[in-house]
């Protein structure tokens, strides 16, 4: 069976990663069936759909999603180990199922899953929404959220965080929306909540969304707005002007939600009918398949056009399919014989930038290295580079 082969590969990979992952003999639990009502159509007046996952295939689309793996608390003293096993995350009856289980796994007593579009797709501005049915119980913490795609270069919270929907089991009828940035992170995040009729969050599907524009973010549940932020309402810098990627996870325990107790039932299920990203027609960027970018080619040549000797670096930026990408900001630095010169520029229609060093008089070796690529809906996929440095001798 296809699922059996997939399970075998995932279990072997997990064992190699953790070196001592225990063998599991518990079966995949039968999750609650999604709502029988048909999935709403994705047309939305005033918006252009630029990316979606309807979870209608047999398996999770690895061109859209990747996973966080491990059980080190994730900065919140959480109790679960995240895995990518089908016991914890799978497609079932047209919905994504994230299952939190009470079981021993790599020195943790609970397992679950956290999936993300990091390195694959990211967006600047738009309506980001998901239709979900939430789990319940003390210590249960599902979230649908976004992080700045520059987080590896600009550590959190300066990279920014947008929590589209968070739910904690002790607040059974309430969902939260929050932003975290420099000067207002963690417990100081700026947010608000909406109270829903008793039982509806766990028994019914609801649409959770933000509408994110240049200087405003608005939060919605089933198209009812319950919160918004602008630069003027924040106690620190507005850092929501660059690409963000999506995360969906189900945590067990943590500093904010508290921890499971004798009343908490396992397994718990977060069901996701779909995730969709819309942008305004005049701002749609067609991010599908164009999220990750990398250095496709880089070389140095001599430039003596103005009577002085300079080094010129030519960098070509490609997308995941190998096509040149326009409008990506290339940033780098000079080392060796000179460490001065042009260090940043945007790619042209052919995906190319050309940067010049300052004039060089002595002989020796010059190197230019690309340190970052950035731009609307662009995330830097450094491992995909053919190389990111080039050398030239004068």
Secondary structure, 3 states (H helix, E strand, C coil): CHHHHHHHHHHHHHHHHHCCCCCCCCCCCCCCCCCCCCCCCCCCCCCEEEEEECCCCCCCCCCCCEEECECCCCCCCCCEEECCCCCCEEEECCEEEEEEEEEEECCEEEEECEEECCCCCCECCEEEEEEEECCCCCCEEEEEEEEECCCCCCCCCCCCEEEEEEEECCCCCEEEEEEEECCECHHHCEEEEEECCCCHHHHCCEEEEEEEECCEEEEEECCEEEEEECHHHCCCCCCCCCCEEEEEEEEECCCCCCCCCCCCCCCEEEEEEEEEEEECCCCCCCCCCCCEEEEEEEEEEEECCCCCCEEEEEEEEEECCCCECCCCEEEEEEEECCCCECCEEECCCCCEEEEEECCCCCCCEEEEEEEEEEECCEEECHHHCCCCEEEEEC
